[in-house]
């Protein structure tokens, strides 16, 4: 899944995230965000092995939480057809 987020004063990021499934047998009743990664900056899609380390180290804890929250919000309204 993917989402767009604005950070660092307006820089638009495209973020892809993976989802861990719900598993009521072990007490996980809702799906959740597993991990996220930046796949685009502004209007440009990143190359497959292009590093975003330089950008990720500039993000504050609040901005990383904002990315996580945007992923959680997108997941909340996602529709899964199994």
Helices and strands as residue ranges (DSSP letters): E 2-7, E 11-20, G 24-26, E 32-41, E 44-45, H 53-56, H 61-76
